[in-house]
C-alpha cells in the first residue's frame, strides 16, 4: 500500500494499516485494504457500511485466517 490515504490503527492487540479502495456503487458499502503494519504484501480486503466497520470486519477475518506469527515467518 503505497498511498497517502493509508492510515494506521491498533485493533485486538495488533497494529494494522488500511486504505479505502472504493465505494461500492448503488450500495452503502465501502471496501478497504488492510495489512499488518509494515508488511509489503496485501493481506486482506473487506467491506462494511462505513470505513471503520469495513476495517474491523477485515481485521477480524485476517486474525482468524492469518495469525501475525505466520505473517512474520513469511516476511522476515
C-alpha positions in Angstrom: 0.0 0.0 0.0 2.0 3.0 -1.2 -0.6 5.7 -0.9 -1.1 9.0 1.0 -4.5 7.8 2.2 -3.0 5.0 4.3 -4.0 5.2 7.9 -2.8 3.2 10.9 -5.0 1.6 13.6 -4.4 -0.7 16.6 -7.1 -3.3 16.9 -7.3 -6.5 19.0 -3.7 -6.1 20.2 -2.1 -5.7 16.7 -1.0 -2.8 14.5 -2.5 -2.5 11.1 -2.5 -0.1 8.2 -5.5 0.4 5.9 -6.8 2.4 2.9 -10.2 2.9 1.5 -10.1 1.4 -2.0 -13.6 2.0 -3.3 -17.2 2.9 -2.5 -19.4 0.2 -4.0 -21.9 1.7 -6.4 -25.6 1.5 -5.6 -24.7 0.4 -2.1 -23.7 1.9 1.2 -20.8 -0.4 1.4 -17.1 0.7 1.4 -14.2 -1.6 0.5 -10.9 -1.4 2.3 -7.4 -3.0 2.1 -5.8 -3.9 5.4 -2.3 -5.1 6.1 -0.2 -5.8 9.2 1.7 -2.6 9.8 4.9 -2.6 7.7 4.3 -5.8 5.7 4.6 -5.3 1.9 2.0 -7.8 0.7 -1.7 -7.3 0.6 -3.3 -9.4 3.4 -7.0 -8.6 3.4 -9.7 -6.8 1.5 -13.1 -6.4 3.0 -16.2 -4.2 3.2 -18.7 -2.7 5.5 -21.3 0.1 5.8 -18.6 2.5 7.0 -14.8 2.6 6.6 -14.5 1.8 10.4 -16.8 -1.2 10.1 -15.0 -2.4 7.0 -11.7 -2.2 8.7 -13.0 -4.0 11.8 -14.6 -6.8 9.6 -11.4 -7.2 7.6 -9.1 -7.3 10.7 -11.3 -10.0 12.3 -11.0 -12.0 9.1 -7.3 -11.6 8.9 -6.8 -12.6 12.6 -8.9 -15.7 12.0 -7.1 -16.8 8.9 -3.5 -15.3 9.1 -2.1 -15.0 12.6 0.7 -12.4 13.0 3.2 -15.1 13.8 2.5 -16.8 10.4 2.9 -13.5 8.6 6.2 -12.7 10.3 7.6 -16.1 9.1 6.6 -15.2 5.5 8.2 -11.7 5.6 11.2 -11.9 8.0 
